[in-house]
Amino acid sequence: MINKRLLIKHLLAHNDENSFYDKKRKIDISHKEGKAKFLKHVCALSNSNPKNNSYIVIGVDDADNKIIGVDFFDDSKIQNLINAYLSHPPIVQYENIAFPHLPEDKVVGLVTIRPTGTITSLRKNIWKYYGGSVFFRDGSMSMPKVFNIEIKDVNSKIVEAIENNAQNNIEHTLDGVFHFMDTRKDYNAQYKVFKEYFVVCWAGQKKMVKDETFYSRVDIELINEQVRLFFSALDEVAITIDEDSFKILEYVNLGLQDSKKYYPLEETLINFEDNAQYHIKTKLLFEPPQFDKKILHHIYNSNNAILNKLKKGLKLTERQLSDLKNLPSTYLICYLNSFHEALEKLNEAKPYLKAHSGEVYQLYKEALRILRKVKYN
């Protein structure tokens, strides 16, 4: 089993990007330009390495190779994006890799691209790239090229050596468990061994509601691979464990003003097998709450008034400061209730919410995370 933290370190040791490896400070697939650039790199790496894995490391400063990290990105539906826009798509996996020196809400993103042995191309137009375009790596650049280019397999031995040197061992596993248990000891840290091989650590603030156990500020890691499976400072999560599986049922707290309730968002089931393999399945459970349109119009207009004040740098009233914390979730609710322009307003609000406070900006990111899951599904 590959220790993904070690794998990233070995990839970074190459320093310069090449035809099997790329590094990014960040990616943003919330808009067409960001999606297009990400798809171009996936396409180029897949085509340039038809017989071995390729990788994109996200959260690294391009100038000095410093690991700076990015936000936890729990989008298990990223393959849906790949399938929607690429013909003969590779198998793409996005994983969040924990590094001890990073803040608890930061990770390094690792994109693994497994080619299918066929030429990958854009299925349809996106941003400034045309449907039918084929990309290859030219050094550290992803460039459009013709179909009949001769592909030389020059990377298989290098990639194999990097992956072999990143294999996990008992020392790495034990170090990972001890580090997790120590750093998360204030959040009911626990661990369980599955199939005498896999070690899952998890922690969260525990509370009981009608004989059911829920956790908030949840952190879940597969220690063998140093992969963070789940992280959230806001959600309520129910965890179910048996000898073969670890199940996460995620809830989101939504509503209008002070009247909110928890809605199931997504179920993640991790099944561990006897052959040292595991599989992760996710199922979206979310049913958007529906509200009276007159009430929503009133809240939508109130949000717009707050946003206009933020744009002009005007002082908010005490009531508006209170409503500001609900602004991301209420814009989300409006959008889910067919106020299509609410999404544009939410995007407009991003720089002003970020400048206002870390708490409000975190609520904004949470609203986008829910939206992303719903849209990709």
C-alpha positions as CSV (number, residue, x, y, z in Angstrom):
1,M,0.0,0.0,0.0
2,I,1.4,3.4,-1.0
3,N,1.9,6.0,1.7
4,K,0.6,9.1,-0.2
5,R,2.5,11.6,1.9
6,L,5.8,9.8,1.0
7,L,4.7,9.7,-2.6
8,I,4.2,13.4,-2.7
9,K,7.6,14.0,-1.2
10,H,9.2,11.8,-3.8
11,L,7.3,13.6,-6.6
12,L,8.4,17.0,-5.3
13,A,12.0,15.8,-5.1
14,H,11.9,15.8,-8.9
15,N,11.3,19.6,-8.5
16,D,10.5,20.3,-12.2
17,E,7.1,19.2,-13.6
18,N,7.3,16.8,-16.4
19,S,5.2,14.4,-18.5
20,F,4.0,12.3,-15.6
21,Y,3.7,14.9,-12.8
22,D,2.3,18.5,-12.4
23,K,2.1,20.7,-9.4
24,K,-0.3,23.5,-8.6
25,R,-0.7,26.1,-5.9
26,K,-4.5,25.6,-6.2
27,I,-7.2,24.6,-8.6
28,D,-10.7,26.0,-8.9
29,I,-13.3,24.0,-10.7
30,S,-16.2,26.2,-9.6
31,H,-16.2,28.1,-12.9
32,K,-15.6,27.2,-16.6
33,E,-12.1,28.5,-16.9
34,G,-10.9,26.5,-13.9
35,K,-12.7,23.4,-15.1
36,A,-11.2,23.8,-18.6
37,K,-7.6,24.1,-17.3
38,F,-8.0,21.1,-15.0
39,L,-9.5,19.0,-17.8
40,K,-6.7,20.0,-20.1
41,H,-4.0,18.9,-17.6
42,V,-5.8,15.6,-16.9
43,C,-6.2,15.0,-20.7
44,A,-2.5,15.8,-21.4
45,L,-1.1,13.7,-18.6
46,S,-3.3,10.7,-19.5
47,N,-2.3,10.9,-23.1
48,S,1.4,11.3,-22.4
49,N,1.5,8.3,-20.0
50,P,-0.6,5.5,-21.5
51,K,1.1,2.8,-19.4
52,N,1.5,4.3,-16.0
53,N,0.0,6.6,-13.4
54,S,0.3,10.4,-13.6
55,Y,-0.1,12.8,-10.7
56,I,-1.1,16.4,-10.0
57,V,0.0,17.7,-6.6
58,I,-2.1,20.7,-5.3
59,G,-1.0,23.0,-2.6
60,V,2.6,23.6,-3.5
61,D,4.3,26.9,-4.2
62,D,5.6,26.7,-7.7
63,A,8.6,29.0,-7.0
64,D,10.3,27.1,-4.1
65,N,8.4,23.8,-3.8
66,K,7.1,24.8,-0.4
67,I,4.1,22.8,0.8
68,I,1.5,25.5,1.7
69,G,-1.7,23.3,1.5
70,V,-5.2,23.9,0.3
71,D,-8.7,23.5,1.8
72,F,-10.0,20.0,2.3
73,F,-11.8,19.1,-0.9
74,D,-14.3,16.3,-0.4
75,D,-15.7,16.0,-3.9
76,S,-16.1,12.3,-4.6
77,K,-18.0,13.3,-7.8
78,I,-15.0,14.6,-9.6
79,Q,-15.0,11.6,-11.9
80,N,-18.5,12.8,-13.1
81,L,-16.9,16.0,-14.3
82,I,-14.2,14.0,-16.1
83,N,-16.8,11.7,-17.8
84,A,-19.0,14.7,-18.8
85,Y,-16.2,16.5,-20.7
86,L,-13.7,13.9,-21.9
87,S,-13.9,11.1,-24.5
88,H,-12.2,7.9,-23.4
89,P,-11.6,9.4,-19.9
90,P,-9.0,8.1,-17.6
91,I,-9.8,7.0,-14.0
92,V,-9.2,10.1,-11.8
93,Q,-9.0,10.0,-8.0
94,Y,-8.7,13.1,-5.8
95,E,-7.3,12.5,-2.3
96,N,-6.7,14.8,0.7
97,I,-3.2,14.1,2.2
98,A,-2.5,15.3,5.7
99,F,0.9,16.9,6.5
100,P,1.8,17.4,10.2
101,H,3.1,21.0,9.8
102,L,-0.1,22.3,8.1
103,P,-3.0,23.7,10.0
104,E,-5.8,21.2,10.8
105,D,-8.1,22.5,8.0
106,K,-5.4,22.3,5.3
107,V,-4.1,19.3,3.3
108,V,-2.3,18.6,0.1
109,G,-4.5,17.6,-2.8
110,L,-3.3,14.5,-4.8
111,V,-4.9,13.8,-8.1
112,T,-4.0,10.3,-9.5
113,I,-4.7,9.7,-13.2
114,R,-4.9,6.1,-14.4
115,P,-5.1,5.9,-18.2
116,T,-7.2,3.5,-20.1
117,G,-4.8,3.0,-23.0
118,T,-6.7,5.1,-25.5
119,I,-6.4,8.7,-26.6
120,T,-8.3,11.1,-24.4
121,S,-9.9,14.2,-26.0
122,L,-12.4,16.9,-25.1
123,R,-15.9,15.7,-25.7
124,K,-17.3,19.2,-26.1
125,N,-16.4,22.9,-26.0
126,I,-15.5,24.4,-22.7
127,W,-14.1,27.9,-22.1
128,K,-11.6,28.6,-25.0
129,Y,-11.0,24.9,-25.8
130,Y,-12.9,23.2,-28.6
131,G,-14.5,19.8,-28.5
132,G,-12.3,17.2,-30.1
133,S,-9.1,18.8,-28.9
134,V,-6.3,16.5,-27.8
135,F,-3.6,17.5,-25.3
136,F,-0.1,16.2,-24.5
137,R,2.6,17.2,-22.2
138,D,5.5,19.1,-23.7
139,G,7.9,19.3,-20.7
140,S,5.9,21.0,-18.0
141,M,3.3,22.4,-20.4
142,S,0.0,20.8,-21.5
143,M,-0.2,21.5,-25.2
144,P,-2.7,20.7,-28.0
145,K,-1.2,18.3,-30.6
146,V,-2.3,16.1,-33.5
147,F,-3.7,12.6,-33.0
148,N,-0.9,10.7,-34.8
149,I,1.9,11.8,-32.5
150,E,4.2,9.0,-31.5
151,I,4.0,8.3,-27.8
152,K,7.2,7.0,-26.3
153,D,6.9,5.2,-22.9
154,V,9.8,6.9,-21.1
155,N,8.3,7.2,-17.6
156,S,7.1,3.7,-16.5
157,K,10.4,2.8,-14.8
158,I,10.6,6.2,-13.1
159,V,7.0,6.1,-11.8
160,E,7.4,2.5,-10.7
161,A,10.5,3.4,-8.7
162,I,8.8,6.4,-7.1
163,E,5.8,4.3,-6.1
164,N,7.9,1.5,-4.8
165,N,9.9,3.9,-2.6
166,A,6.6,5.3,-1.2
167,Q,5.4,1.9,0.1
168,N,4.0,2.1,3.7
169,N,5.6,0.2,6.6
170,I,4.8,-0.4,10.3
171,E,6.8,2.5,11.5
172,H,5.0,5.0,9.3
173,T,1.6,3.5,10.4
174,L,2.4,3.7,14.1
175,D,3.8,7.2,13.8
176,G,0.6,8.2,12.0
177,V,-1.6,6.7,14.7
178,F,0.4,8.3,17.6
179,H,0.4,11.7,15.9
180,F,-3.4,11.6,15.3
181,M,-4.2,10.4,18.8
182,D,-2.0,13.1,20.3
183,T,-3.2,16.1,18.2
184,R,-6.9,15.2,18.3
185,K,-7.0,14.0,21.9
186,D,-9.5,16.8,22.9
187,Y,-12.0,15.5,20.4
188,N,-12.6,11.9,21.6
189,A,-9.9,10.4,19.3
190,Q,-10.3,6.7,18.5
191,Y,-8.8,4.1,16.1
192,K,-9.8,0.8,14.7
193,V,-7.9,-1.9,12.8
194,F,-9.8,-3.5,9.9
195,K,-8.8,-6.9,8.4
196,E,-5.6,-6.8,10.5
197,Y,-4.2,-4.3,8.0
198,F,-6.1,-1.1,7.7
199,V,-6.0,1.5,10.5
200,V,-8.7,4.2,10.6
201,C,-8.5,7.0,13.1
202,W,-11.3,9.4,13.8
203,A,-12.2,12.2,16.2
204,G,-15.0,14.6,16.9
205,Q,-17.0,16.4,19.5
206,K,-19.5,13.8,20.7
207,K,-23.2,14.5,21.6
208,M,-26.3,12.4,22.2
209,V,-29.6,13.3,20.6
210,K,-32.5,10.9,21.5
211,D,-30.2,8.0,22.1
212,E,-28.3,8.6,18.9
213,T,-24.6,9.6,18.8
214,F,-23.5,12.5,16.6
215,Y,-20.1,14.1,16.1
216,S,-19.1,17.6,15.0
217,R,-15.6,18.9,14.1
218,V,-15.0,15.5,12.6
219,D,-11.6,14.3,11.3
220,I,-11.3,10.8,9.8
221,E,-8.0,9.5,8.4
222,L,-6.9,6.2,6.7
223,I,-3.5,6.1,8.4
224,N,-1.9,3.5,6.1
225,E,-2.1,5.9,3.2
226,Q,-2.1,9.2,5.2
227,V,-5.4,10.0,3.4
228,R,-7.8,12.3,5.2
229,L,-11.2,10.7,4.3
230,F,-13.4,13.4,5.9
231,F,-13.0,16.7,7.7
232,S,-15.5,19.4,8.7
233,A,-15.7,22.0,11.4
234,L,-19.5,22.5,10.9
235,D,-21.3,19.3,10.0
236,E,-23.0,16.8,12.2
237,V,-21.9,13.3,11.4
238,A,-23.2,9.9,12.4
239,I,-20.6,7.0,12.3
240,T,-21.4,3.3,12.1
241,I,-18.7,0.7,12.3
242,D,-18.6,-3.1,11.9
243,E,-15.8,-5.6,11.3
244,D,-15.7,-4.9,7.5
245,S,-16.8,-1.3,7.0
246,F,-16.8,2.3,8.2
247,K,-19.9,4.3,7.4
248,I,-20.2,8.1,7.6
249,L,-23.6,9.8,7.4
250,E,-23.3,13.5,7.0
251,Y,-26.0,16.0,7.9
252,V,-26.2,19.7,7.1
253,N,-28.0,22.4,9.2
254,L,-30.2,24.5,7.0
255,G,-33.2,26.8,7.5
256,L,-34.4,30.3,7.6
257,Q,-33.4,32.8,10.3
258,D,-33.4,30.9,13.6
259,S,-35.5,28.0,12.4
260,K,-33.2,25.3,11.2
261,K,-33.1,21.6,11.1
262,Y,-30.6,18.8,10.0
263,Y,-30.9,17.3,6.6
264,P,-29.0,14.1,5.5
265,L,-26.5,15.2,2.8
266,E,-24.4,12.2,1.9
267,E,-23.5,8.7,2.9
268,T,-20.0,7.4,2.5
269,L,-19.3,3.7,3.0
270,I,-15.8,2.4,3.2
271,N,-15.6,-1.4,2.7
272,F,-12.4,-3.3,3.7
273,E,-11.6,-6.6,2.0
274,D,-9.4,-9.5,2.9
275,N,-7.1,-9.0,-0.1
276,A,-5.7,-5.7,1.3
277,Q,-8.0,-3.7,-0.9
278,Y,-10.7,-1.2,0.1
279,H,-13.5,0.6,-1.8
280,I,-15.3,3.8,-1.1
281,K,-18.9,4.3,-2.2
282,T,-20.8,7.6,-1.8
283,K,-24.5,8.2,-2.1
284,L,-26.1,11.6,-2.2
285,L,-29.2,11.7,0.1
286,F,-29.9,15.4,0.0
287,E,-33.4,16.6,-0.7
288,P,-33.5,20.4,-0.9
289,P,-35.9,22.0,1.7
290,Q,-38.7,23.9,0.0
291,F,-40.1,27.2,1.5
292,D,-42.8,29.7,0.8
293,K,-41.8,31.9,-2.1
294,K,-43.0,35.2,-0.5
295,I,-40.8,34.6,2.6
296,L,-37.8,33.7,0.3
297,H,-38.3,36.9,-1.7
298,H,-38.1,38.9,1.5
299,I,-35.0,37.1,2.7
300,Y,-33.4,37.3,-0.8
301,N,-33.9,41.1,-0.9
302,S,-32.6,41.5,2.6
303,N,-29.4,39.6,1.6
304,N,-29.0,41.8,-1.5
305,A,-29.3,44.9,0.8
306,I,-26.5,43.5,3.0
307,L,-24.4,42.7,0.0
308,N,-24.8,46.2,-1.4
309,K,-23.7,47.7,1.9
310,L,-20.6,45.5,2.0
311,K,-19.8,46.6,-1.5
312,K,-20.0,50.2,-0.6
313,G,-18.1,49.8,2.7
314,L,-21.1,50.9,4.8
315,K,-21.6,49.9,8.4
316,L,-24.1,47.1,9.0
317,T,-26.8,47.3,11.7
318,E,-26.8,44.8,14.6
319,R,-29.6,42.9,12.9
320,Q,-27.7,42.8,9.6
321,L,-24.6,41.6,11.3
322,S,-26.6,38.7,12.7
323,D,-28.2,38.0,9.3
324,L,-24.8,38.1,7.6
325,K,-23.9,34.8,9.2
326,N,-27.0,33.3,7.5
327,L,-26.4,35.0,4.1
328,P,-24.4,32.1,2.5
329,S,-26.9,29.4,3.5
330,T,-30.0,31.5,2.7
331,Y,-28.6,32.4,-0.8
332,L,-28.1,28.6,-1.2
333,I,-31.7,27.9,-0.1
334,C,-33.0,30.5,-2.5
335,Y,-31.0,29.0,-5.4
336,L,-32.3,25.5,-4.5
337,N,-35.8,27.0,-4.6
338,S,-35.4,28.2,-8.2
339,F,-34.0,31.7,-7.5
340,H,-31.4,31.1,-10.1
341,E,-29.8,34.6,-9.7
342,A,-29.0,33.8,-6.1
343,L,-26.0,31.8,-7.1
344,E,-24.5,34.8,-8.9
345,K,-25.1,36.9,-5.8
346,L,-23.4,34.3,-3.7
347,N,-20.3,34.4,-5.9
348,E,-20.4,38.2,-5.8
349,A,-20.3,38.1,-2.1
350,K,-17.1,35.9,-1.8
351,P,-14.5,38.7,-1.5
352,Y,-16.6,40.7,0.9
353,L,-17.4,37.7,3.2
354,K,-13.7,36.8,3.1
355,A,-12.7,40.3,4.1
356,H,-15.3,40.5,6.9
357,S,-14.3,37.5,9.0
358,G,-13.0,34.0,8.9
359,E,-16.2,32.6,10.5
360,V,-18.5,34.1,7.8
361,Y,-16.1,33.0,5.0
362,Q,-16.1,29.4,6.3
363,L,-19.9,29.4,6.2
364,Y,-19.6,30.6,2.5
365,K,-17.3,27.7,1.7
366,E,-19.6,25.3,3.4
367,A,-22.5,26.5,1.2
368,L,-20.5,26.1,-1.9
369,R,-19.4,22.6,-0.9
370,I,-23.1,21.5,-0.5
371,L,-23.9,23.1,-3.9
372,R,-21.0,21.4,-5.6
373,K,-22.1,18.0,-4.4
374,V,-25.7,18.6,-5.5
375,K,-24.7,19.9,-8.9
376,Y,-22.2,17.2,-9.7
377,N,-24.7,14.5,-8.7
